[in-house]
């Protein structure tokens, strides 16, 4: 119960990695706000947490829209009285070979994967700075470290997350707010389940542990960074990839 009574917002928490993070933070004692653009999935996850005995709240939000984000933050503060943890997890892919990539594919991915973190973090940090405490965790990706074919947009956004975190760690620490990133590698999910078997086998062959990671294993690292166990960890990117190599 490292996060007992702390209030956590997890974006993109309706399913997948975000849902695993929401469950783990709740299991550790946090009161979790499930934020997702899909209202049905947000409500379903919040209800699942509530059924398990956890204090939770669902919020439908387009994280690229500042007015919607600000409204969620205000609602959380009014309901719980504070905000302790923000997990910037919402993300999408729009893969395409670079010479065929459209302006829309480029911009949409940057908006959801990077600009949303600017908006959500800025709105959340206002409350955290006021209370002189807070933890922010931003989800990057292995693609942000080494790039990936067909993902110039996604890789650029995820690399931007790492620079964003490093910069903010220098600005916010004196105000009691720590920010770090988590960079997952090949994680078993609905998305990776669609990868052709030959491509999947090639990816797994690059992992010394010989398997893909589990969403719960990423969630455990997020919970660590959100807790007092990481009270001297700031501006870092923790790779959760089983030792995956190029």
Secondary structure, DSSP 8 states (H G I E B T S, - for coil): -TTTT-EEEEET-SSHHHHHHHHHHHHTT-EEEEEES-HHHHHHHHHHHHHTT--EEEEE--TT-HHHHHHHHHHHHHHHS---EEEE---------GGG--HHHHHHHHIIIIIHHHHHHHHHHHHHHHHT-EEEEEE--HHHHH--TT-HHHHHHHHHHHHHHHHHHHHHGGGTEEEEEEEE-SB-STTGGGS-HHHHHHHHTT-TTSS-B-HHHHHHHHHHHHSGGGTT--S-EEEESTT---
